[in-house]
Structures are given as C-alpha cells and as structure tokens.
Amino acid sequence: MKQELEQLLISMTEQFGGKILEMEIMPDHVHMLVDASPKNSLSSMMKGYKGVSARMLFMHHPELKKQLWGGHLWQPSYFACTVSERSEELIKEYIRNQKTSKGK
C-alpha cells in the first residue's frame, strides 16, 4: 500500500505541475517537500491529494476502511509552509530522518 500511495502522490503532484523533492510515508501521516506551481492553490492540492488517494486506496483495499477509526483515511487538517532555498536541505534531511528518529 505504501508504494501505491507513493505513486499516487507523485502522479498527482505532476498533474498539478509540481515535483516531490522529498517524501516519507509514515504509518499515520506523510511528510512531503513539494516544488509546486503557484497556479494551483494549496488547499485544492491538499483536497486532491486526500480525496483521490483515499478513493483509490479504498477501491483497491476495501478492508482498509474497516481498520480505520470512523472509516476515514485522512484528517481534514494539514500543515504547510514555504521553504527558502537556504533551508531546503534541512527540510529534506528532516524528512529523510523521520523513520529512524521515530524508531519505525
């Protein structure tokens, strides 16, 4: 499922005219550093990421919906911020280290 979600997120980002610079899929959340086109609003991108990925994963893995509390894959909230070229490498390193720093 992780590989399927990763490919979905990459494909959707490309459709939005962007590129994922770094990504780590954790058991309960996803970290992504995205170089995004300013012609798409962040809220519409997030709605697309969450809506399409949930629909596709539930279609391919119907048992997943039963395993989730309330049957929802994603919470409605998200965190986003802009990153300067100067801090880009620090953010990439932070994302890369998520699995090892959380012991997962």
C-alpha positions in Angstrom: 0.0 0.0 0.0 2.9 2.3 0.7 4.2 2.0 -2.8 0.7 2.5 -4.2 0.2 5.7 -2.1 3.7 7.0 -3.1 3.0 6.5 -6.8 -0.4 8.2 -6.5 1.1 11.2 -4.7 3.9 11.5 -7.3 1.4 11.3 -10.2 -1.0 13.9 -8.7 1.9 16.3 -8.0 3.0 16.0 -11.6 -0.6 16.7 -12.7 -0.6 19.8 -10.5 2.6 20.9 -12.4 4.9 20.2 -9.4 7.5 17.8 -8.3 8.0 16.0 -5.0 11.6 16.7 -3.8 11.4 14.5 -0.7 8.8 12.2 0.8 8.4 9.8 3.7 5.3 7.8 4.3 4.8 7.1 8.0 2.2 4.7 9.5 -0.1 7.6 10.4 1.0 10.6 8.3 3.0 11.7 5.3 5.9 14.2 5.0 6.4 15.8 1.6 8.6 18.6 0.3 6.9 19.7 -2.9 8.1 22.2 -5.5 4.6 23.4 -6.6 3.4 25.7 -9.3 1.8 28.9 -7.9 -1.1 28.5 -10.4 -2.7 25.8 -8.1 -3.9 26.7 -4.6 -2.5 24.7 -1.7 -6.0 24.0 -0.5 -7.1 22.5 -3.8 -3.9 20.4 -4.0 -4.5 19.0 -0.5 -8.1 18.3 -1.3 -6.9 16.4 -4.4 -4.2 14.5 -2.5 -6.5 13.4 0.3 -9.7 12.8 -1.8 -8.1 10.9 -4.7 -5.7 8.8 -2.6 -8.5 7.8 -0.2 -10.8 6.9 -3.0 -8.2 4.8 -4.8 -6.8 3.1 -1.7 -10.3 2.2 -0.5 -11.2 0.9 -4.0 -8.1 -1.3 -4.2 -8.1 -2.3 -0.5 -11.7 -2.3 0.8 -10.6 -3.9 4.1 -8.7 -0.7 4.9 -11.9 1.2 5.6 -12.9 -1.2 8.3 -9.5 -0.9 10.0 -9.7 2.9 10.3 -11.4 4.7 13.1 -14.5 6.3 11.7 -13.7 4.9 8.2 -11.6 7.9 7.2 -8.1 7.7 5.8 -7.2 11.4 6.4 -8.0 14.0 9.0 -9.3 17.2 7.4 -6.3 19.2 8.7 -2.8 19.6 7.3 0.4 21.6 7.9 2.1 23.5 5.1 4.8 26.2 5.0 7.1 27.8 2.5 10.7 26.9 2.4 13.6 29.0 1.2 16.5 27.6 -0.9 18.6 28.1 2.2 16.5 25.8 4.4 15.6 23.3 1.7 18.4 20.8 2.5 17.5 21.0 6.3 13.9 20.1 5.4 14.9 17.2 3.2 17.2 15.9 5.9 14.4 16.2 8.5 12.0 14.2 6.2 14.7 11.5 5.4 15.3 11.0 9.2 11.6 10.5 10.2 11.7 6.7 10.2 14.9 6.4 12.1 14.1 9.2 14.6 10.7 7.7 15.4 12.1 4.2 15.7 9.9 2.9 12.9 
